[in-house]
Amino acid sequence: MDNSSSGIEVRYFAAAMDAAGIAIETVDLPHSATLSVLKALLVDRHGAAMARVLSVAAFIVDSELTRDLDRAVGPRIDVLPPFAGG
């Protein structure tokens, strides 16, 4: 298991951007980290508003949409809350 760490680009959209107060940030996590670990870090960093968003959000990892928190992180993660309208 690779425990070295690197900067992971996290991009926020819609309500996730509002909760973070930014559109993009870089977080330092081990290559072996999961989306669950990333989620905990983002809640710790951005608080209750982010926790609410992440409880219903999906993630794009390596061009795949997922809600599987056991999925390993990649070099870029997009945080996608549900979008209203159509």
Buried (B, 14 or more C-beta within 10 A) or exposed (E): EEEEEEEBEBBBBBBBBEBBEEEEBEBEBBBEBBBEBBBBBBBEEBEEBBBBBBEEBBBBBEEEEBEEBEBBBBEBBBBBBEEEEE
